[in-house]
Structures are given as C-alpha cells and as structure tokens.
Amino acid sequence: MRTALEPTPKSAADSQLERRVVDTLTALHVPALRSLHIHAQEGVVMLSGRVRSYYEKQLANTRARNVSGVVAVSDAIVVANSNSPLAGGSLRVGPTSTAASGVRAT
C-alpha cells in the first residue's frame, strides 16, 4: 500500500509525453525555453522555470498545449523582473554555455 508521501511512479506514456513537449520547445530555438522544467502526469503537463518575457511564457504554453496527448497545461513559469539581467533584452552568453539542449524533463 502506497502512502501519500510516496511519489507516484512515472508511466511510459508520461515519459513519452514529456519528451514530445521537450522536443517541441527545443525546436523553437528560443534559448529561454530550453531551460524550462517539464513534468507530465496523466496527460497534464507542468511547465516551470524562468523566461525573459511574457511572449516566451505564452509561446511555451501554447506550443505545449498543442502537443499530442496533452490534456492540460499547468503554468509555473516565472517572467524575469526588470531588476534581472534577463529582462533587459540582451543576454550575454559565455563560451561555456554551448549545450545543445538544456530543456529538462523532471
């Protein structure tokens, strides 16, 4: 018998759904979307992380909703505030940040 504190094991379908959402967001070539965390459970996809603009937040939500198998999207994405270096529109990227895809399925 499972207690309330034990995590529910992830189904193969949820893992595949996470992968499809990650692939969809990565294909947009928007760097901020590559750093989002994606979690799926029973067709509900939770997006979390930080983006630079409301446009990027809306883009992530819209594209995730359109992925086959998604029944709902829970949005926990935070838009960087004006005090953040991300909010200024110019982001300096050093030579060590050349990862092909930083989007993570959790």
GUBA-899900 format. One record per residue (C-alpha): x, y, z; residue number from 1. Coordinates in steps of 0.001 Angstrom, whole numbers. Example, Ala and Ser with C-alpha at 12.3 -4.5 7.8 and 13.67 -1.06 7.14 Angstrom:
// residues 2
@px=12300 py=-4500 pz=7800 num=1 .
@px=13670 py=-1060 pz=7140 num=2 .
//
This chain:
// residues 106
@px=0 py=0 pz=0 num=1 .
@px=1346 py=3407 pz=-1002 num=2 .
@px=1388 py=6296 pz=1485 num=3 .
@px=502 py=9843 pz=471 num=4 .
@px=4159 py=10911 pz=648 num=5 .
@px=5467 py=8310 pz=-1770 num=6 .
@px=5863 py=9589 pz=-5329 num=7 .
@px=3706 py=8012 pz=-7977 num=8 .
@px=5853 py=6092 pz=-10452 num=9 .
@px=6005 py=7770 pz=-13861 num=10 .
@px=4300 py=5826 pz=-16623 num=11 .
@px=5899 py=5236 pz=-20003 num=12 .
@px=3176 py=7392 pz=-21552 num=13 .
@px=4057 py=10313 pz=-19259 num=14 .
@px=7760 py=9962 pz=-20073 num=15 .
@px=6987 py=9944 pz=-23792 num=16 .
@px=4729 py=12985 pz=-23407 num=17 .
@px=7482 py=14868 pz=-21574 num=18 .
@px=9897 py=14017 pz=-24392 num=19 .
@px=7442 py=15283 pz=-27048 num=20 .
@px=6974 py=18575 pz=-25176 num=21 .
@px=10745 py=18975 pz=-24712 num=22 .
@px=11306 py=18294 pz=-28417 num=23 .
@px=8597 py=20803 pz=-29378 num=24 .
@px=10023 py=23578 pz=-27202 num=25 .
@px=13607 py=22867 pz=-28254 num=26 .
@px=12634 py=23068 pz=-31932 num=27 .
@px=11555 py=26699 pz=-31418 num=28 .
@px=15213 py=27770 pz=-30977 num=29 .
@px=14318 py=30133 pz=-28116 num=30 .
@px=17130 py=29835 pz=-25553 num=31 .
@px=14951 py=30605 pz=-22508 num=32 .
@px=12560 py=27765 pz=-23372 num=33 .
@px=15434 py=25287 pz=-23331 num=34 .
@px=15922 py=25842 pz=-19607 num=35 .
@px=12320 py=25083 pz=-18618 num=36 .
@px=11474 py=22064 pz=-16481 num=37 .
@px=8803 py=19780 pz=-17928 num=38 .
@px=6792 py=17280 pz=-15871 num=39 .
@px=3854 py=15196 pz=-17101 num=40 .
@px=1364 py=13155 pz=-15121 num=41 .
@px=-1692 py=11546 pz=-16682 num=42 .
@px=-1605 py=13954 pz=-19629 num=43 .
@px=-1244 py=17091 pz=-17507 num=44 .
@px=1999 py=18903 pz=-18315 num=45 .
@px=3576 py=21250 pz=-15764 num=46 .
@px=5936 py=23892 pz=-17093 num=47 .
@px=8251 py=25621 pz=-14642 num=48 .
@px=11313 py=27809 pz=-14801 num=49 .
@px=12186 py=31347 pz=-15836 num=50 .
@px=11815 py=33176 pz=-19145 num=51 .
@px=12668 py=36726 pz=-20236 num=52 .
@px=9249 py=37863 pz=-21449 num=53 .
@px=5523 py=37215 pz=-21344 num=54 .
@px=5776 py=36373 pz=-25041 num=55 .
@px=8143 py=33477 pz=-24253 num=56 .
@px=5836 py=32322 pz=-21457 num=57 .
@px=2811 py=32361 pz=-23765 num=58 .
@px=4766 py=30670 pz=-26543 num=59 .
@px=5761 py=27797 pz=-24236 num=60 .
@px=2180 py=27364 pz=-23018 num=61 .
@px=627 py=27484 pz=-26488 num=62 .
@px=3097 py=25057 pz=-28017 num=63 .
@px=2871 py=22629 pz=-25074 num=64 .
@px=-947 py=22623 pz=-25306 num=65 .
@px=-722 py=21656 pz=-28963 num=66 .
@px=1400 py=18558 pz=-28341 num=67 .
@px=-499 py=15335 pz=-28963 num=68 .
@px=-1569 py=13710 pz=-25694 num=69 .
@px=-1601 py=16877 pz=-23574 num=70 .
@px=-4940 py=17264 pz=-21789 num=71 .
@px=-3974 py=20349 pz=-19749 num=72 .
@px=-1002 py=22603 pz=-19014 num=73 .
@px=-134 py=23838 pz=-15539 num=74 .
@px=1924 py=27008 pz=-15834 num=75 .
@px=4511 py=27765 pz=-13145 num=76 .
@px=6761 py=29790 pz=-15463 num=77 .
@px=8146 py=32996 pz=-13973 num=78 .
@px=8893 py=36035 pz=-16117 num=79 .
@px=12184 py=37682 pz=-15103 num=80 .
@px=11593 py=41026 pz=-13376 num=81 .
@px=13067 py=44325 pz=-14518 num=82 .
@px=15930 py=44002 pz=-11996 num=83 .
@px=17054 py=40774 pz=-13612 num=84 .
@px=19785 py=40779 pz=-16247 num=85 .
@px=17455 py=38608 pz=-18327 num=86 .
@px=14807 py=41328 pz=-18549 num=87 .
@px=16958 py=43815 pz=-20443 num=88 .
@px=16628 py=42063 pz=-23766 num=89 .
@px=20346 py=41432 pz=-24175 num=90 .
@px=21734 py=38350 pz=-22574 num=91 .
@px=25461 py=37775 pz=-22575 num=92 .
@px=26327 py=34169 pz=-23133 num=93 .
@px=29789 py=32881 pz=-22286 num=94 .
@px=31669 py=30255 pz=-24245 num=95 .
@px=30796 py=27547 pz=-21712 num=96 .
@px=27048 py=27686 pz=-22411 num=97 .
@px=27001 py=25733 pz=-25646 num=98 .
@px=24801 py=22820 pz=-24568 num=99 .
@px=22665 py=21524 pz=-27410 num=100 .
@px=19536 py=21352 pz=-25275 num=101 .
@px=19104 py=22451 pz=-21704 num=102 .
@px=15388 py=21578 pz=-21550 num=103 .
@px=14957 py=19101 pz=-18754 num=104 .
@px=12189 py=16616 pz=-18156 num=105 .
@px=11767 py=16079 pz=-14426 num=106 .
//
